[in-house]
């Protein structure tokens, strides 16, 4: 995987199959390639590795949900309207440009703790459904319709993504992320927070997945544009 620095001008481009393959390869590696297993407890495993040239660690976490259908988890990770009901850190989020049926440029602004300037991201998201495997991948880009905003620090996602696989009556979930919050936050603080906060994200997603189908039934149940294949 090539990690693109924020200082470069990064134009959106359509993801190819090999881009998804590269992400899957990172998700599947458990030993080697500089990955270090940092946590293995109650079915939850967390790895970390340093990414050369960034000063930021890449964090990967894997967990099996016994009672969550993979398609429900996939819907939850896509549904922008539903996210507004459970993401307490979200200030706003919207699609800047729909590139094609499975690539979009999206904006997301998030609250930070008191004393820290709020952050925002401008990311290209891409997704694909394969037999018993669902993938969503993003990285930051630049877009003339969404320049940096005053009173916010534009953060940078080198790579963040989700791999969902069917596992019996549930699903196996792998979450991989490498993001730089920018501003005056030391890299060691960023790395520590990512290692601690990522497992909490896994717990949070489980709770909201169990509420999604009931919520969606009353909120435009047929609107799932992420399922369009062409």
N, C-alpha and C positions, 0 to 999 in steps of 0.2 A: 504494500500500500504506500502511496506517495502522500506525504503530509505537506499541505500547502500553507505557506506562511501568510499571515494576514497582510503583510506589507505588499504582497503581490496583488495585482488586479486579477481577480478570479471571476470569469464569466460563467454563467450557468451552461451546462452541456448535458445532453441526454445520457443517462447511465446505460452502459452496455452490459451484456451478460458477464463479461470478464470482470467488471467492477463488482458485481454481486458475488461472483466466485471468490474474488480476493477477500471480501468481507467474511464470507462463510469460512474460508480457510483460517482467518484469525479467530473466529468463534470456536472452531474445532480444535485448535492447538491447545493442549493441556500442559505439555512439557516442551522445553526448548524455545527457541526464538526469543529468548530473554524474558519470557513470562515467569513470574514468581508467584506461587500459591501462597496467599496471605491469610486466608480464612477458609476453614472447612468445618462447618458446624450445622447440625440439624438439616442436612441436605443442601445447604447453601454454600457454594464455593466462590471465592473471589480471588482473582489474579490481578497482578499489576506489573507493568513494565515501563521503563523509561523510553521516551521517544527522542531519538537523537536530533539535536538542533532546536528542540522546543522548550526544554526545561520542565515539561509537563509529563506526568505519568498517564499512561493509558490504563484504564480500569475495565475489567471484564468480570461479569458475575453470571452464575448459572444456577437455576433453580427449577424444580419440577412442581407444577401445580396439579394436584391429583384430581381436582374437581372443577377446573376451568377449561372450557372448550377452546381450542386454539383459534377458532374463527371469532369467538367473542373477544378474546384478548387482542386479536388483530384489529377488530372494529374499534375497540376502546382506544388503542394507540393512534388511530386515524381520526376519530370523530372530534373535530374542533369544538363543536357546540357542547358536547358532553364534557369536554375538558374544563370548560368554564364553570361547571358545577362542582368540580372536585379539586382543581389545582389552585390552592390558596395563594401561591406565589405569582400567579399570572396577572399581569396588568392588562395586557391585550394581546391578541393574536389574530392574524388574518393572512389570506393568500395574496401575495403581491402579483404573481403571474403564474398561470397554469401553462406549463410548457407542452405537455401532452397528457395522455390519459394516466400516466404513472410517474410523472415528474412535475414538481411545482416548486416555486420559490415562495417561502413563507416568512412572515415576521412574527417574532415572539418577544415580549418584554416581561421581565420578571422583577419582583420585589426582592431587595436584599435586606439583611439585618440592619438595624438602626446604626447610623454612622457610616454605612457603606453605600455608595452611589448605586442606584438601580442599574441593571444591565439589560441589554437587548441583543437579539441574534437575528441575522438575516441568513437563512439556510435554504439550500436546495434539498428537497426530500425526494427520494425515489423509492419505489416499491415494486415487488414482484411476488406472485404466488407460484410456487412449484409444488409438485406432488408431496403432500403432507409436510410442507415447509413454507413459511410466510416470512418475507424479509422486508424491512424498512431501513433505509440508510440515509443519513444526511451529512452535509458539510457546509461550511459557510461560503458565501459568494458575495459579489458586489452587484448592485442593481441601481440604475439611475433613478428609478421610481421610489427608491427607499434609501436615501442617504442617511448617515448618522444623525441622530437627533440630539437637541440640546437637553442637558440635565440627565442624560443617559450615557453610559459607557458601552460602546459596541464590542461585545464579546466575540470570540471566534471558536467555532467548532471545527477542529481538525478532522474529526470523524466521530459520529455517534450512530449507533444502529441497534436494531433488534432482530433476532432470529427466533422464530417460534416453530416448534416441531411437535407433531402429534405424539403423545405418549400415553397409550392405553385410553382411559376415559378422560384424561387431562392433557396437559401439554408441558413441554420442556421449553424454558424461556432463557435465552442468553442475551444479555444487555452489555454492549461494549461502548465505551465513551472516552474521548480525549478532547477536552475543551479548555480554552484559556480565557478566564474572565477579564483579562486585561486590567488596566488601571493599576492602582497601587496595592495590589495584593501579592505578597511573596509567593513564589511557586510552591514552596514547601507547605504553605497554608492551604493552597488550592489542592495539592495532592492529598493532604491529610483529610480535608473536608470531603473530597470525592470518595475516598476509601470508606469514610464513615457514613456518608449520606446515601450512597448507592444501595446498600441493603435496605434502607428505609423506603426507598422507591419501590423495591420489590414487594414489600409488605403493603404499601399503599395501593399499588396496582391490583393486588389480589382483592382488596376490599371493594374497589370501585367496579371491578369486573362483575362481581356478584350482584351489583345493582343495575348494570347496564341494560339488560334485556327489558326489564320492567320500565325503565326510563325511556328507552327508545320506542317502545310500543306507543307511547303518548307524544312522541316528538319526531314527526316525519319519518315513520318507520321504513319507508321504501327509499329514503335518500341515503345512499351509500356509494358515492361516486368513486371511491377507492376500489370498488369491485368491478368497475368497467374495464374490460380487457383490451379495448382498441378504440 
